[in-house]
Amino acid sequence: MKLGILVNSKEALTRLSKQNLPIETSWELSKFLKEALVEISSFESLRNNKIICYGEILKDEKGNDTDQTRVKKENEEIYKQEIIELLDKDIKIEIPLIEMKDIIEYNKKLEKKIDIQVEDLLVLSWLLK
């Protein structure tokens, strides 16, 4: 799997993990999320370090330093290239394929229905079958 696909799926995975899913699905998803969060956290940490490396501290309207950093204009291309290369890396992570038919059947039994957005289904197409 490409790191970029996983990183771009973070919000959808978070929303999916909060749903009342069948216990077997929840178990497999929780094991996967532990590994996925390590990969995503590593990426975010490295990205933040690169912003600091290639960046400058932003000033407020009075000229005082803020706690925000931005990549300098002259470093934007190298920063973007490095991030794109990183997002294109293959990572080894075991992906549990979640059967939509199992979720649909389980949902029929629930008083409070599972709420999965179409946008999330599209983003998570690599996980759902």
C-alpha contacts under 8 A as a table, 3 or more apart, distances in Angstrom:
res1	aa1	res2	aa2	distance
1	M	5	I	7.25
1	M	6	L	7.68
1	M	90	D	5.35
1	M	91	I	5.57
1	M	92	K	6.79
1	M	93	I	7.33
2	K	5	I	5.50
2	K	6	L	6.84
2	K	87	L	6.71
2	K	88	D	5.64
2	K	89	K	5.52
2	K	90	D	4.49
2	K	91	I	6.01
3	L	6	L	5.22
3	L	7	V	6.14
3	L	39	E	7.72
3	L	40	I	7.97
3	L	86	L	7.34
3	L	87	L	4.98
3	L	88	D	6.21
3	L	89	K	5.74
3	L	90	D	6.11
3	L	91	I	6.04
4	G	7	V	5.02
4	G	8	N	5.96
4	G	86	L	7.86
4	G	87	L	4.20
4	G	88	D	6.09
4	G	89	K	7.76
5	I	8	N	5.21
5	I	9	S	6.20
5	I	87	L	7.86
6	L	9	S	5.05
6	L	10	K	6.51
6	L	36	A	7.32
6	L	40	I	7.30
7	V	10	K	5.44
7	V	40	I	5.79
8	N	11	E	7.57
8	N	123	V	7.80
9	S	12	A	5.36
9	S	13	L	5.94
9	S	123	V	6.11
9	S	124	L	6.60
10	K	13	L	5.18
10	K	14	T	6.18
10	K	40	I	7.78
11	E	14	T	5.04
11	E	15	R	6.30
12	A	15	R	5.13
12	A	16	L	6.08
12	A	120	D	5.13
12	A	123	V	7.02
12	A	124	L	7.11
13	L	16	L	4.99
13	L	17	S	6.01
13	L	124	L	7.63
14	T	17	S	5.17
14	T	18	K	6.61
15	R	18	K	5.35
15	R	19	Q	6.96
15	R	116	I	7.92
16	L	19	Q	5.43
16	L	116	I	6.96
17	S	26	S	7.45
17	S	29	L	7.27
17	S	30	S	7.57
19	Q	114	I	6.06
19	Q	115	D	7.14
20	N	114	I	6.34
21	L	25	T	6.29
21	L	26	S	5.77
21	L	103	I	6.61
21	L	106	Y	7.44
21	L	114	I	7.50
22	P	25	T	5.28
22	P	26	S	6.10
22	P	102	D	7.65
22	P	103	I	6.77
22	P	106	Y	6.40
23	I	26	S	4.97
23	I	27	W	6.07
24	E	27	W	5.11
24	E	28	E	6.31
25	T	28	E	5.24
25	T	29	L	5.96
25	T	98	I	6.69
26	S	29	L	5.05
26	S	30	S	5.94
27	W	30	S	5.19
27	W	31	K	6.38
28	E	31	K	5.31
28	E	32	F	6.25
28	E	96	P	6.28
29	L	32	F	5.05
29	L	33	L	5.99
29	L	96	P	6.95
30	S	33	L	5.04
30	S	34	K	6.38
31	K	34	K	5.42
31	K	35	E	6.97
32	F	35	E	5.43
32	F	36	A	6.09
32	F	93	I	7.87
32	F	94	E	6.96
32	F	95	I	6.60
32	F	96	P	7.09
33	L	36	A	4.77
33	L	37	L	5.80
34	K	37	L	5.46
34	K	38	V	6.65
35	E	38	V	5.31
35	E	39	E	6.64
35	E	93	I	7.06
36	A	39	E	5.20
36	A	40	I	6.16
36	A	93	I	7.48
37	L	40	I	4.97
37	L	41	S	5.80
38	V	41	S	5.18
38	V	42	S	6.09
39	E	42	S	5.18
39	E	43	F	6.25
40	I	43	F	5.09
40	I	44	E	6.16
41	S	44	E	5.07
41	S	45	S	6.03
42	S	45	S	5.17
42	S	46	L	6.17
43	F	46	L	5.20
43	F	47	R	6.01
44	E	47	R	5.01
44	E	48	N	6.07
45	S	48	N	5.16
45	S	49	N	6.21
46	L	49	N	5.00
46	L	50	K	6.18
47	R	50	K	5.08
47	R	51	I	6.27
47	R	83	I	7.07
48	N	51	I	5.04
48	N	52	I	6.35
49	N	52	I	5.10
49	N	53	C	6.06
50	K	53	C	4.83
50	K	54	Y	5.95
50	K	55	G	7.86
50	K	79	Y	7.00
51	I	54	Y	5.30
51	I	55	G	5.27
51	I	69	T	6.90
51	I	70	R	6.42
51	I	71	V	5.47
51	I	79	Y	7.61
52	I	55	G	4.96
52	I	56	E	6.95
52	I	69	T	6.47
52	I	70	R	7.59
52	I	71	V	7.40
54	Y	71	V	5.36
54	Y	72	K	6.30
54	Y	75	N	5.82
54	Y	76	E	7.85
54	Y	79	Y	7.01
55	G	69	T	6.08
55	G	70	R	5.05
55	G	71	V	3.79
55	G	72	K	4.92
55	G	75	N	7.59
56	E	69	T	5.42
56	E	70	R	5.56
56	E	71	V	6.31
56	E	72	K	6.19
57	I	65	D	6.37
57	I	66	T	6.68
57	I	67	D	7.17
57	I	68	Q	5.91
57	I	69	T	4.37
57	I	70	R	6.50
58	L	65	D	6.01
58	L	66	T	5.63
58	L	67	D	7.43
58	L	68	Q	5.65
58	L	69	T	5.56
58	L	70	R	6.71
59	K	62	K	7.50
59	K	63	G	5.11
59	K	64	N	5.14
59	K	65	D	4.53
59	K	66	T	5.47
60	D	63	G	5.27
60	D	64	N	5.44
60	D	65	D	6.42
60	D	66	T	6.22
61	E	64	N	7.48
71	V	75	N	6.42
71	V	76	E	6.10
71	V	79	Y	7.70
72	K	75	N	5.29
72	K	76	E	6.28
73	K	76	E	5.30
74	E	77	E	7.48
75	N	78	I	5.62
75	N	79	Y	6.10
76	E	79	Y	5.12
76	E	80	K	6.00
77	E	80	K	5.14
77	E	81	Q	6.06
78	I	81	Q	5.07
78	I	82	E	6.15
79	Y	82	E	5.27
79	Y	83	I	6.23
80	K	83	I	5.17
80	K	84	I	6.03
81	Q	84	I	5.12
81	Q	85	E	6.13
82	E	85	E	5.13
82	E	86	L	6.21
83	I	86	L	5.03
83	I	87	L	6.11
84	I	87	L	5.11
84	I	88	D	6.19
85	E	88	D	5.16
85	E	89	K	6.64
86	L	89	K	5.36
95	I	127	L	6.89
96	P	127	L	6.83
97	L	127	L	5.17
97	L	128	L	5.68
97	L	129	K	6.51
98	I	127	L	6.09
98	I	128	L	4.78
98	I	129	K	6.05
99	E	102	D	5.41
99	E	103	I	6.75
99	E	128	L	6.05
99	E	129	K	5.15
100	M	103	I	5.04
100	M	104	I	6.08
100	M	128	L	6.35
100	M	129	K	5.84
101	K	104	I	5.01
101	K	105	E	6.12
102	D	105	E	5.22
102	D	106	Y	6.07
103	I	106	Y	5.05
103	I	107	N	5.91
104	I	107	N	5.04
104	I	108	K	6.53
105	E	108	K	5.38
105	E	109	K	7.24
106	Y	109	K	5.52
106	Y	110	L	6.94
107	N	110	L	5.28
107	N	113	K	5.81
107	N	114	I	6.07
108	K	113	K	7.68
110	L	113	K	5.66
110	L	114	I	7.97
116	I	120	D	6.67
116	I	121	L	7.11
117	Q	120	D	5.22
117	Q	121	L	6.45
118	V	121	L	4.98
118	V	122	L	6.31
119	E	122	L	5.23
119	E	123	V	6.28
120	D	123	V	5.01
120	D	124	L	5.90
121	L	124	L	5.16
121	L	125	S	5.90
121	L	128	L	7.62
122	L	125	S	5.26
123	V	126	W	7.77
124	L	127	L	5.32
124	L	128	L	6.34
125	S	128	L	5.22
125	S	129	K	7.24
126	W	129	K	7.89
